[in-house]
Each structure stands twice: as C-alpha cells, then as structure tokens.
Amino acid sequence: MRYFFTRRQPEASRILLVESGSRYLLEGIISGIRSTYGPAIFVDLVTCYPGLPDGFDAATTTVYRVTDYRGRPGRSRLYRELARNRYSIAGVICSAEPIMTKWKWSLAARLPAKFFILNENGDYFWLDYGHWAVIRHFALYRAGLAGAGAVRTLARLALFPFTLLFLLCYAASVHLTRRHAKAGD
C-alpha cells in the first residue's frame, strides 16, 4: 500500500482487480472504470473463478487464477509477476463473503499501488488516511460493533469468560463424578 499516506491518486497506467467476492460486483464496476480511464486501459484480474467476467476484454485483461499459484513458491511467483506489471491502482472486493480473504489482504500489503475497497452495495472508497472515518466505520460494521448488532456483540464478548468458566467447571464435575463412581465400584 504505497499511497496510504496521500490522498493523491496516481496516474492510471494499469489497474488490478481482486475478485474476492461475488462476480456481479466486478461486472458492475468495470463500466465505470472504462468510462473514467478509457477503453484501452489494461485491467488485470486476480480470481478464483473460471472464465472472464462480463465487461472484461480478453485483449486487455490478464487473468491470474490463484489455483495456479499453490504453496509458498507459487505465491512468491504470483507476487513477482504482479509487481513486474507496476500497477498504479488496485481494487479489492470486500463483501460479506469469505472468498480469497488471505489473498486480498496479502496482495494489498505487498503491491505498491493505490487501493480502493468495493463493498457489496457497489460503493467504493480509497484506502488512504483521508478516508479514515469511512475505513473505521467499515471495519466496525464488519466486526459487528456498529449499528444494532453492537450491543449484542459486546454482551457476548463480556459474557464469554463466564461461559467458558461455567463449561470448564461442568466438565470437571462430570469427570470427577465418573472417577468417583468408578473408584466406588
């Protein structure tokens, strides 16, 4: 994440999209990317899905399938290939789906590009310090600590030690009772 401490957007030379959510989200944003940056911009894709999403041009899209990069040597090879392309902008889908979670965050940490986050509503925001309030709210919402679920999540968190202690005491009493019953036989 090279551009986290600046709100400036780099000149778009190549764009990388990480399809770590439903395909319709990526298909919905590609038209906006093409209208903003022009139809000839190279938009590459990291995905786990087969085929190419609608709206992507096979002539200007390189597809990297994570299934082709298994294990540590494969991941290192993918990071090197992506770094060679010198992406200036990268987009990551952060919907409420656990698809390619480790891949998207490791790519965000390793690639020197300005990242934007696309949520399940099709909204996006830039991942930089200028959008700190949006990032904080997004993280709290995903953790269940914003909105109506916040009280319930905090209550569960506060009651967890007592629940664990009760279960440990119950298990100990059951085992001790069995041991005592066997010793009496």
VOLOVO-71160 format. One line per field, with one value per residue: x, y, z negated of N, C-alpha, C in turn; residue number from 1; residue in one letter. Coordinates in steps of 0.2 Angstrom, whole numbers, plus 5000, padded with zeros to 4 digits. Atoms other than C-alpha are relative to their C-alpha. Example, Ala and Ser with C-alpha at 12.3 -4.5 7.8 and 13.67 -1.06 7.14 Angstrom:
<nodes>
nx <- c(5004  4996)
ny <- c(4994  4994)
nz <- c(5000  5001)
cax <- c(5062  5068)
cay <- c(4978  4995)
caz <- c(4961  4964)
cx <- c(5004  4996)
cy <- c(5006  5005)
cz <- c(5000  4997)
pos <- c(1  2)
code <- c(a  s)
</nodes>
This chain:
<nodes>
nx <- c(5004  4995  5003  5004  4999  5002  5007  4999  5000  4994  5002  5002  4997  5003  5005  5001  5006  5000  5007  5001  5007  5004  4998  5004  4997  4994  5004  5003  4996  4995  5002  4997  4993  4999  5002  4995  4993  5000  5001  4994  4996  4999  5003  4998  5005  4998  5006  5001  5005  4999  5002  4999  5006  5003  4997  4993  4998  4995  4994  4997  5000  4997  5003  4995  5004  4996  4999  4994  4994  5001  4994  4995  4996  5005  5002  4994  5000  5006  4998  4995  5003  5004  4996  4997  5004  5000  5007  5000  5007  5002  5007  5001  5007  5001  5007  5001  4999  4993  4997  4993  4998  4993  4997  5001  4996  4993  4998  5000  4994  4994  4999  5000  5005  5005  5005  5007  5004  5007  5004  5005  5005  4997  4997  4993  4997  4993  4997  4995  5001  5006  5006  4999  5007  5003  4996  5001  5007  5000  4997  5005  5006  4998  4999  5006  5000  5003  5007  5004  4996  4994  5001  5000  4993  4997  5003  4997  4993  5000  5002  4996  4996  5004  5002  4994  4999  5005  4999  4994  5002  5004  4996  4996  5004  5002  4995  4999  5005  4999  4994  5002  5004  4996  4996  5005  5002)
ny <- c(4994  4994  4993  4999  4994  4994  5001  4999  5006  5000  5001  5007  5004  5007  5001  5007  5001  5007  5003  5004  4999  5002  4998  4995  4993  4999  4999  4993  4994  5000  4995  4994  5000  4999  4993  4995  5000  5001  5007  5003  5001  5007  5002  5007  5004  5006  5004  5007  5002  5001  4996  4993  4996  4996  4993  5000  5002  5005  4997  4995  5003  5006  5003  5004  5004  5002  5007  5001  4998  5003  5001  4994  4998  4998  4994  4995  4998  4996  4993  4997  4999  4994  4994  4998  4997  4993  4997  4993  5000  5007  5000  5006  5001  5002  5001  5004  5007  5002  5003  4998  4995  4999  4997  4993  4995  5001  4996  4993  4998  5001  4996  4993  4997  4997  5005  4998  5006  5001  5004  5004  4995  4997  4994  5001  4995  5001  5003  4995  4997  4995  5004  5003  5001  5005  5006  5002  5002  5006  5005  5001  5003  5007  5004  5000  4995  4994  5001  5003  5006  4998  5001  5007  5002  4998  5004  5006  4999  4999  5006  5006  5003  5003  5006  5005  5002  5004  5006  5004  5003  5006  5006  5002  5003  5006  5005  5002  5005  5007  5003  5002  5006  5006  5002  5003  5007)
nz <- c(5000  4999  5000  5006  5003  4995  4997  4992  4996  4995  4993  4999  4994  5001  5005  5002  5004  5003  5000  5006  5001  4995  4994  4998  5002  4995  4993  5001  5001  4994  4995  5003  4999  4993  4998  5004  4998  4993  4999  4998  5006  5002  5006  5001  5005  5004  5002  5001  4996  4993  4995  5000  5002  4995  5000  5000  4993  5001  4998  5005  5007  5002  5006  5005  5005  5006  5000  4997  5004  5007  5004  5000  4994  4995  5002  4999  4993  4998  5002  4995  4994  5001  5002  4993  4996  5002  5000  5003  5003  5001  5003  5004  5002  5007  5002  5006  4998  5001  4994  4999  5005  5001  4994  4999  5005  4998  4994  5002  5004  4996  4994  5000  4996  5003  5000  5002  5003  4997  5005  4997  4997  4994  5002  5001  5003  4999  5006  5002  5006  4999  5001  5006  5003  4996  5001  5007  5000  4996  5004  5006  4997  4998  5006  5004  5006  4998  4999  5005  5002  5005  5007  5000  5000  5006  5006  4999  5002  5007  5003  4998  5006  5005  4996  5000  5007  5002  4996  5003  5006  4999  4998  5006  5005  4996  5000  5007  5002  4997  5004  5007  4999  4998  5006  5005  4998)
cax <- c(5000  5011  4999  4991  4998  4992  4975  4983  4978  4992  4991  4982  4993  4987  4973  4972  4956  4955  4939  4936  4918  4903  4906  4892  4901  4916  4904  4896  4911  4921  4910  4914  4932  4931  4922  4934  4951  4946  4943  4961  4967  4974  4963  4970  4961  4966  4952  4947  4933  4933  4931  4931  4918  4906  4913  4931  4940  4951  4964  4967  4965  4977  4969  4979  4970  4975  4973  4988  4999  4998  5010  5024  5034  5018  5013  5030  5029  5012  5019  5034  5023  5011  5025  5033  5017  5018  5000  4996  4978  4971  4953  4948  4930  4926  4909  4902  4908  4924  4931  4950  4952  4970  4974  4967  4975  4992  4991  4986  5001  5013  5009  5014  4998  4984  4970  4951  4938  4922  4908  4893  4882  4894  4900  4919  4931  4950  4961  4970  4972  4959  4946  4950  4932  4925  4938  4935  4916  4918  4929  4917  4902  4911  4916  4898  4902  4892  4873  4860  4872  4885  4876  4873  4892  4898  4887  4893  4911  4908  4900  4912  4924  4910  4903  4920  4922  4905  4908  4925  4918  4904  4916  4927  4912  4906  4923  4926  4909  4913  4930  4922  4909  4922  4933  4917  4914)
cay <- c(5000  5014  5028  5026  5042  5053  5057  5060  5047  5041  5041  5026  5015  4998  4993  4976  4970  4956  4946  4941  4942  4939  4941  4953  4967  4966  4966  4982  4992  4988  5000  5014  5010  5010  5027  5035  5029  5025  5009  5005  5004  4987  4980  4964  4951  4940  4927  4910  4909  4901  4911  4930  4942  4951  4968  4962  4962  4947  4958  4970  4958  4946  4934  4927  4912  4908  4890  4891  4898  4885  4884  4896  4896  4898  4913  4921  4919  4927  4942  4944  4943  4956  4968  4967  4974  4990  4993  5011  5007  4991  4987  4974  4967  4967  4960  4950  4934  4924  4922  4924  4933  4930  4933  4950  4957  4949  4957  4974  4973  4968  4978  4996  5003  5014  5003  5005  4994  4989  4984  4973  4988  4993  5008  5011  5021  5024  5015  5031  5041  5054  5041  5036  5038  5028  5014  5014  5013  4999  4989  4991  4986  4970  4966  4968  4983  4996  4998  4987  4972  4981  4979  4960  4958  4967  4957  4941  4947  4952  4935  4924  4922  4917  4905  4897  4896  4888  4875  4870  4868  4857  4846  4845  4840  4827  4819  4819  4811  4797  4795  4794  4782  4770  4771  4766  4750)
caz <- c(5000  5007  5007  4989  4983  4998  5004  5022  5035  5046  5065  5070  5081  5076  5065  5055  5048  5035  5037  5019  5019  5030  5048  5051  5041  5053  5068  5061  5058  5075  5085  5073  5074  5093  5094  5081  5088  5106  5115  5119  5101  5095  5082  5075  5063  5049  5046  5041  5053  5070  5086  5088  5080  5092  5097  5097  5114  5116  5126  5112  5097  5090  5078  5063  5055  5038  5041  5052  5038  5024  5010  5005  5021  5031  5021  5022  5041  5042  5031  5043  5058  5051  5045  5063  5070  5060  5056  5051  5045  5037  5032  5019  5016  4998  4997  4983  4991  4986  5003  5005  4989  4986  5004  5005  4989  4994  5011  5003  4991  5005  5020  5022  5028  5023  5017  5017  5007  5016  5004  5008  5012  5026  5016  5015  5006  5007  4994  4988  4972  4979  4978  4961  4954  4968  4965  4946  4949  4962  4950  4935  4946  4952  4934  4928  4917  4927  4928  4919  4918  4907  4890  4894  4899  4884  4872  4880  4878  4860  4856  4864  4849  4838  4851  4853  4834  4832  4846  4838  4821  4828  4837  4822  4811  4824  4825  4806  4803  4815  4807  4790  4796  4804  4788  4778  4788)
cx <- c(5004  4997  4995  5000  4999  4993  5001  4999  5005  4997  4998  5003  4998  4996  5000  4994  5000  4993  4999  4993  4995  5002  4996  5002  5005  4997  4997  5004  5005  4997  5002  5007  5002  4998  5004  5007  5000  5000  5006  5004  5000  4997  5001  4996  5004  4993  5001  4995  5002  4997  5001  4993  4997  5003  5008  5002  5006  5007  5003  5000  5004  4997  5005  4995  5004  5001  5006  5006  4999  5007  5004  5003  4995  4998  5005  5001  4995  5002  5005  4997  4996  5004  5003  4995  4999  4993  5000  4994  4998  4993  4999  4993  5000  4993  5000  5001  5008  5003  5007  5002  5007  5004  5000  5004  5007  5002  5000  5006  5006  5001  5000  4995  4995  4993  4993  4996  4993  4996  4994  4994  5003  5003  5008  5003  5008  5003  5006  4998  4994  4994  4999  4993  4996  5003  4998  4992  4999  5002  4996  4994  5002  5001  4994  5000  4997  4992  4997  5004  5005  4998  5000  5008  5004  4998  5003  5008  5001  4999  5004  5005  4996  4997  5005  5001  4994  5001  5006  4998  4995  5003  5004  4995  4998  5006  5002  4995  5001  5006  4998  4996  5004  5004  4995  4998  5005)
cy <- c(5006  5006  5001  5007  5006  4999  5001  4993  5000  5000  4993  4997  4993  4999  4992  5000  4993  4998  4996  5001  4998  5004  5006  5007  5002  5002  5007  5006  5001  5006  5007  5001  5002  5007  5005  5000  4998  4992  4996  4998  4992  4999  4992  4997  4995  4997  4993  4997  4998  5005  5008  5004  5004  5007  5000  4998  4996  5003  5004  4997  4994  4997  4996  4996  4997  4993  4998  5002  4997  5000  5006  5002  5003  5008  5005  5001  5004  5008  5003  5002  5007  5007  5002  5004  5008  5003  5006  5000  4992  5000  4993  5000  4998  5000  4995  4992  4998  4997  5003  5005  5001  5002  5007  5004  4999  5004  5008  5002  5000  5005  5008  5004  5003  4996  5003  4994  5001  4996  4996  5004  5003  5007  4998  5006  4998  4998  5005  5003  5005  4997  4996  4998  4995  4993  4997  4997  4993  4994  4998  4997  4993  4996  4999  5005  5007  4998  4996  4994  5001  4998  4992  4997  5001  4996  4993  5000  5000  4993  4994  4997  4996  4994  4995  4997  4995  4993  4996  4997  4994  4994  4997  4996  4993  4995  4998  4996  4993  4997  4997  4994  4994  4998  4996  4993  4995)
cz <- c(5000  4998  4994  4997  5004  5003  5008  5003  5005  5007  5001  5006  5001  4994  4998  4995  4997  4999  4994  4997  5006  5007  5003  4998  5005  5006  5000  5000  5007  5005  4997  5001  5007  5002  4996  5003  5007  5001  5001  4994  4998  4993  4999  4994  4997  4997  4998  5004  5007  5005  4998  4998  5006  4999  5001  5007  4999  5003  4996  4993  5000  4993  4996  4996  4994  4999  5003  4996  4993  4997  5000  5006  5005  4998  5001  5008  5002  4997  5005  5006  5000  4999  5007  5004  4998  5000  4996  4995  4999  4996  4997  4998  4993  4998  4994  5001  4999  5006  5001  4995  4999  5006  5001  4995  5001  5006  4998  4996  5005  5006  4999  5004  4996  5000  4999  4998  5003  4995  5004  5003  5007  4999  5000  4997  5000  4993  4999  4993  5000  4999  4994  4996  5004  4999  4993  5000  5003  4996  4994  5002  5001  4994  4996  4995  5002  5001  4994  4997  4995  4993  4999  5000  4994  4994  5001  4998  4992  4996  5001  4995  4995  5003  5000  4993  4998  5004  4997  4994  5001  5002  4995  4995  5003  4999  4993  4997  5003  4997  4993  5000  5002  4994  4995  5002  4998)
pos <- c(1  2  3  4  5  6  7  8  9  10  11  12  13  14  15  16  17  18  19  20  21  22  23  24  25  26  27  28  29  30  31  32  33  34  35  36  37  38  39  40  41  42  43  44  45  46  47  48  49  50  51  52  53  54  55  56  57  58  59  60  61  62  63  64  65  66  67  68  69  70  71  72  73  74  75  76  77  78  79  80  81  82  83  84  85  86  87  88  89  90  91  92  93  94  95  96  97  98  99  100  101  102  103  104  105  106  107  108  109  110  111  112  113  114  115  116  117  118  119  120  121  122  123  124  125  126  127  128  129  130  131  132  133  134  135  136  137  138  139  140  141  142  143  144  145  146  147  148  149  150  151  152  153  154  155  156  157  158  159  160  161  162  163  164  165  166  167  168  169  170  171  172  173  174  175  176  177  178  179  180  181  182  183  184  185)
code <- c(m  r  y  f  f  t  r  r  q  p  e  a  s  r  i  l  l  v  e  s  g  s  r  y  l  l  e  g  i  i  s  g  i  r  s  t  y  g  p  a  i  f  v  d  l  v  t  c  y  p  g  l  p  d  g  f  d  a  a  t  t  t  v  y  r  v  t  d  y  r  g  r  p  g  r  s  r  l  y  r  e  l  a  r  n  r  y  s  i  a  g  v  i  c  s  a  e  p  i  m  t  k  w  k  w  s  l  a  a  r  l  p  a  k  f  f  i  l  n  e  n  g  d  y  f  w  l  d  y  g  h  w  a  v  i  r  h  f  a  l  y  r  a  g  l  a  g  a  g  a  v  r  t  l  a  r  l  a  l  f  p  f  t  l  l  f  l  l  c  y  a  a  s  v  h  l  t  r  r  h  a  k  a  g  d)
</nodes>
